[in-house]
Amino acid sequence: MARSTKEEALETRNRILDAAENVFHAQGVVQTSLAEVAQAANVTRGAIYWHFKNKSDLFDAMCERVRLPMESMVEAGAEDVEPDPLGKLRDTCLFVLHEAVRNPHSRKVFDIIFHKCEFVDESDPIVIRQRECHLQGMENIERILRNAIAREQLPADLDVRLAGVTLHAAVDGLLNNWLFAPDSFNLDGNAERLIDACFDTLRYAPSLRKQPRTPVTRA
Protein backbone atom coordinates (compact mmCIF):
# COMPACT_ATOMS: atom_id res chain seq x y z
CA MET A 1 0.00 0.00 0.00
CA ALA A 2 2.80 2.44 0.93
CA ARG A 3 4.59 1.72 -2.30
CA SER A 4 1.43 2.29 -4.29
CA THR A 5 0.87 5.61 -2.51
CA LYS A 6 4.44 6.67 -3.24
CA GLU A 7 4.06 5.78 -6.91
CA GLU A 8 0.78 7.69 -7.10
CA ALA A 9 2.44 10.75 -5.53
CA LEU A 10 5.27 10.57 -8.06
CA GLU A 11 2.78 10.25 -10.91
CA THR A 12 0.89 13.29 -9.63
CA ARG A 13 4.12 15.28 -9.29
CA ASN A 14 5.15 14.44 -12.86
CA ARG A 15 1.68 15.31 -14.14
CA ILE A 16 1.95 18.72 -12.46
CA LEU A 17 5.40 19.27 -14.00
CA ASP A 18 4.11 18.31 -17.45
CA ALA A 19 1.20 20.70 -17.03
CA ALA A 20 3.55 23.48 -15.90
CA GLU A 21 5.64 22.96 -19.04
CA ASN A 22 2.57 23.31 -21.23
CA VAL A 23 1.05 26.31 -19.48
CA PHE A 24 4.33 28.19 -18.99
CA HIS A 25 5.11 27.60 -22.65
CA ALA A 26 1.70 28.78 -23.83
CA GLN A 27 1.32 31.81 -21.56
CA GLY A 28 4.75 32.70 -20.19
CA VAL A 29 5.93 32.18 -16.63
CA VAL A 30 4.88 35.56 -15.20
CA GLN A 31 1.37 35.37 -16.66
CA THR A 32 0.70 31.87 -15.33
CA SER A 33 -0.95 31.20 -11.95
CA LEU A 34 -0.72 28.01 -9.94
CA ALA A 35 -4.48 27.70 -10.26
CA GLU A 36 -4.08 27.46 -14.03
CA VAL A 37 -1.38 24.81 -13.66
CA ALA A 38 -3.64 22.87 -11.28
CA GLN A 39 -6.50 23.02 -13.77
CA ALA A 40 -4.25 21.81 -16.60
CA ALA A 41 -2.96 18.95 -14.44
CA ASN A 42 -6.48 18.10 -13.24
CA VAL A 43 -5.45 18.44 -9.59
CA THR A 44 -6.32 20.83 -6.78
CA ARG A 45 -4.14 23.78 -5.80
CA GLY A 46 -3.59 21.93 -2.55
CA ALA A 47 -2.01 19.07 -4.48
CA ILE A 48 0.43 21.50 -6.06
CA TYR A 49 1.36 22.95 -2.66
CA TRP A 50 1.86 19.43 -1.35
CA HIS A 51 4.65 18.93 -3.88
CA PHE A 52 5.94 22.48 -4.42
CA LYS A 53 6.31 25.47 -2.09
CA ASN A 54 5.40 28.09 -4.71
CA LYS A 55 5.64 28.89 -8.41
CA SER A 56 9.38 29.45 -8.17
CA ASP A 57 9.85 25.97 -6.68
CA LEU A 58 7.66 24.48 -9.42
CA PHE A 59 9.61 26.31 -12.14
CA ASP A 60 12.91 25.12 -10.69
CA ALA A 61 11.73 21.49 -10.52
CA MET A 62 10.56 21.70 -14.13
CA CYS A 63 14.00 22.96 -15.19
CA GLU A 64 15.81 20.37 -13.08
CA ARG A 65 14.26 17.48 -15.01
CA VAL A 66 16.08 18.78 -18.08
CA ARG A 67 19.11 20.34 -16.42
CA LEU A 68 20.25 17.53 -14.12
CA PRO A 69 21.59 15.13 -16.79
CA MET A 70 23.55 17.99 -18.36
CA GLU A 71 24.88 19.23 -15.04
CA SER A 72 25.95 15.69 -14.15
CA MET A 73 27.89 15.40 -17.42
CA VAL A 74 29.61 18.76 -16.88
CA GLU A 75 30.50 17.95 -13.27
CA ALA A 76 31.93 14.58 -14.32
CA GLY A 77 34.07 16.28 -16.95
CA ALA A 78 35.31 18.78 -14.39
CA GLU A 79 36.83 16.07 -12.16
CA ASP A 80 40.61 16.40 -11.93
CA VAL A 81 41.06 12.67 -12.70
CA GLU A 82 39.15 12.85 -16.01
CA PRO A 83 41.62 11.76 -18.74
CA ASP A 84 39.74 13.45 -21.60
CA PRO A 85 38.15 16.63 -20.24
CA LEU A 86 37.79 18.30 -23.63
CA GLY A 87 36.16 15.19 -25.10
CA LYS A 88 33.69 15.09 -22.20
CA LEU A 89 32.87 18.75 -22.68
CA ARG A 90 32.30 18.19 -26.38
CA ASP A 91 29.98 15.27 -25.60
CA THR A 92 28.02 17.47 -23.19
CA CYS A 93 27.62 20.27 -25.74
CA LEU A 94 26.39 17.79 -28.36
CA PHE A 95 24.01 16.22 -25.86
CA VAL A 96 22.46 19.62 -25.12
CA LEU A 97 21.91 20.45 -28.80
CA HIS A 98 20.54 17.01 -29.67
CA GLU A 99 18.24 17.09 -26.64
CA ALA A 100 16.76 20.37 -27.81
CA VAL A 101 15.85 18.80 -31.14
CA ARG A 102 14.95 15.25 -30.16
CA ASN A 103 13.41 15.50 -26.70
CA PRO A 104 10.06 17.39 -26.62
CA HIS A 105 10.33 18.05 -22.87
CA SER A 106 13.81 19.51 -23.20
CA ARG A 107 12.85 21.63 -26.21
CA LYS A 108 9.84 23.07 -24.39
CA VAL A 109 11.80 23.86 -21.23
CA PHE A 110 14.64 25.46 -23.21
CA ASP A 111 12.10 27.57 -25.06
CA ILE A 112 10.50 28.63 -21.78
CA ILE A 113 13.87 29.65 -20.33
CA PHE A 114 14.96 31.57 -23.44
CA HIS A 115 11.69 33.08 -24.63
CA LYS A 116 8.90 32.72 -22.05
CA CYS A 117 10.43 34.31 -18.95
CA GLU A 118 10.06 38.01 -18.23
CA PHE A 119 12.97 38.63 -15.89
CA VAL A 120 12.10 42.12 -14.64
CA ASP A 121 12.57 41.71 -10.89
CA GLU A 122 16.16 41.07 -9.83
CA SER A 123 14.96 39.76 -6.46
CA ASP A 124 12.61 37.19 -8.00
CA PRO A 125 13.63 33.70 -6.73
CA ILE A 126 13.40 32.38 -10.31
CA VAL A 127 15.87 35.01 -11.49
CA ILE A 128 18.20 34.32 -8.57
CA ARG A 129 18.13 30.55 -9.16
CA GLN A 130 18.74 30.92 -12.89
CA ARG A 131 21.71 33.20 -12.23
CA GLU A 132 23.14 30.75 -9.68
CA CYS A 133 22.89 27.90 -12.20
CA HIS A 134 24.53 30.06 -14.85
CA LEU A 135 27.45 30.98 -12.61
CA GLN A 136 27.92 27.39 -11.42
CA GLY A 137 27.90 26.18 -15.02
CA MET A 138 30.50 28.76 -15.98
CA GLU A 139 32.70 27.72 -13.05
CA ASN A 140 32.53 24.06 -14.08
CA ILE A 141 33.35 24.88 -17.70
CA GLU A 142 36.41 26.83 -16.60
CA ARG A 143 37.55 23.86 -14.48
CA ILE A 144 37.20 21.60 -17.52
CA LEU A 145 39.21 24.02 -19.66
CA ARG A 146 41.97 24.19 -17.04
CA ASN A 147 42.05 20.38 -16.93
CA ALA A 148 42.25 20.31 -20.73
CA ILE A 149 45.20 22.70 -20.62
CA ALA A 150 46.93 20.47 -18.04
CA ARG A 151 46.49 17.51 -20.45
CA GLU A 152 47.80 19.57 -23.38
CA GLN A 153 44.44 19.47 -25.16
CA LEU A 154 44.36 23.28 -25.27
CA PRO A 155 47.10 25.93 -25.47
CA ALA A 156 48.90 26.66 -22.22
CA ASP A 157 48.32 30.41 -22.62
CA LEU A 158 44.56 30.15 -23.19
CA ASP A 159 42.59 32.80 -21.33
CA VAL A 160 40.30 30.39 -19.50
CA ARG A 161 37.76 32.97 -18.35
CA LEU A 162 37.38 34.45 -21.85
CA ALA A 163 37.31 31.00 -23.46
CA GLY A 164 34.57 29.87 -21.08
CA VAL A 165 32.47 32.94 -21.82
CA THR A 166 32.95 32.41 -25.56
CA LEU A 167 31.96 28.74 -25.50
CA HIS A 168 28.96 29.28 -23.23
CA ALA A 169 27.72 32.16 -25.38
CA ALA A 170 28.15 30.12 -28.56
CA VAL A 171 26.12 27.15 -27.32
CA ASP A 172 23.47 29.44 -25.81
CA GLY A 173 23.30 31.35 -29.08
CA LEU A 174 22.85 28.19 -31.15
CA LEU A 175 20.01 27.05 -28.90
CA ASN A 176 18.38 30.46 -28.78
CA ASN A 177 18.49 30.99 -32.54
CA TRP A 178 17.25 27.50 -33.38
CA LEU A 179 14.40 27.64 -30.87
CA PHE A 180 13.34 31.00 -32.28
CA ALA A 181 13.43 29.80 -35.90
CA PRO A 182 13.86 25.99 -36.14
CA ASP A 183 13.67 26.00 -39.94
CA SER A 184 16.52 28.48 -40.28
CA PHE A 185 19.24 25.80 -39.98
CA ASN A 186 19.65 22.09 -39.31
CA LEU A 187 20.81 22.03 -35.68
CA ASP A 188 20.60 18.26 -35.27
CA GLY A 189 22.41 17.42 -38.50
CA ASN A 190 25.13 20.03 -38.09
CA ALA A 191 25.61 19.82 -34.31
CA GLU A 192 29.04 18.18 -34.52
CA ARG A 193 30.38 20.67 -37.07
CA LEU A 194 29.03 23.62 -35.11
CA ILE A 195 30.50 22.45 -31.80
CA ASP A 196 33.82 21.52 -33.41
CA ALA A 197 33.98 25.05 -34.85
CA CYS A 198 33.57 26.39 -31.31
CA PHE A 199 36.35 24.13 -30.04
CA ASP A 200 38.62 25.11 -32.95
CA THR A 201 38.15 28.70 -31.82
CA LEU A 202 39.38 27.76 -28.35
CA ARG A 203 42.40 25.99 -29.81
CA TYR A 204 43.50 28.46 -32.45
CA ALA A 205 42.05 31.97 -31.95
CA PRO A 206 44.89 34.39 -31.03
CA SER A 207 42.31 36.68 -29.43
CA LEU A 208 41.66 34.03 -26.74
CA ARG A 209 45.29 33.92 -25.61
CA LYS A 210 46.37 35.64 -22.44
CA GLN A 211 47.53 39.14 -23.22
CA PRO A 212 51.01 40.14 -22.07
CA ARG A 213 50.96 42.65 -19.28
CA THR A 214 51.86 46.13 -20.34
CA PRO A 215 54.75 47.36 -18.21
CA VAL A 216 53.94 50.35 -16.04
CA THR A 217 56.03 53.33 -17.00
CA ARG A 218 56.91 55.86 -14.37
CA ALA A 219 57.29 59.50 -15.15
Secondary structure, 3 states (H helix, E strand, C coil): CHHHHHHHHHHHHHHHHHHHHHHHHHHCCCCCCHHHHHHHHCCCHHHHHHHCCCHHHHHHHHHHHHHHHHHHHHHHHCCCCCCCHHHHHHHHHHHHHHHHHHCHHHHHHHHHHHHCCCCCCCCCHHHHHHHHHHHHHHHHHHHHHHHHHHCCCCCCCECHHHHHHHHHHHHHHHHHHHHHCHHHCCHHHHHHHHHHHHHHHHHHCHHHECCCCCCCCCC
